[in-house]
Amino acid sequence: MFVRFGKCFVVAALVLTTGAHWAALQTIAWTTMFANNLRTQSVTAAVAQTFDGEHLCPLCRAIATAKKSEKKADAVPSGLKMEFPPAAEKIALFSPKPVSAISQFEFLADATFQKPPVPPPRDLPV
C-alpha cells in the first residue's frame, strides 16, 4: 500500500516539475477544439484552424496565462554559480615520440633463442 502511494507520489512530482501537466491539458484542449471544428469544417480546415494560434479556445487561453504567470525559478541561484579560472592564453600540443617498428620475426627470434637466466626449480622432498 505504502509502496504504491510512494510510486504515485514520485510520478506526480516528476510530472509537475517537468511541466507535463501543461502538455496534457494542451492536448485535451486541442482535441476538443479539433472535434468542435470538425463538425462544421473539412479535416484540413479543422486542423489548420485548431493549430494556427489565432482561434484560441477558453482552455487554451487559460493555459497560456497560467504558463506566463508561473514563476520560473533560476536553476542555480546567482550566488552559487560556478566560476572557472581563466584558461592559459597559449596551449601547446606535442606530438608523441616516434615508435620504432620491430618486425614480428625479430621479436619472436629474440624470444626463442634465449635461454632462461635461472634453471627451473626442482621438486622439493616432502
Secondary structure, DSSP 8 states (H G I E B T S, - for coil): -HHHHHHHHHHHHHHHHHTHHHHHHHHHHHHHHHHHHHHHS-HHHHHHHHHSSSS--HHHHHHHHHHHHS----SS-GGG--------S--------------HHHHHHHHHS---SS--------
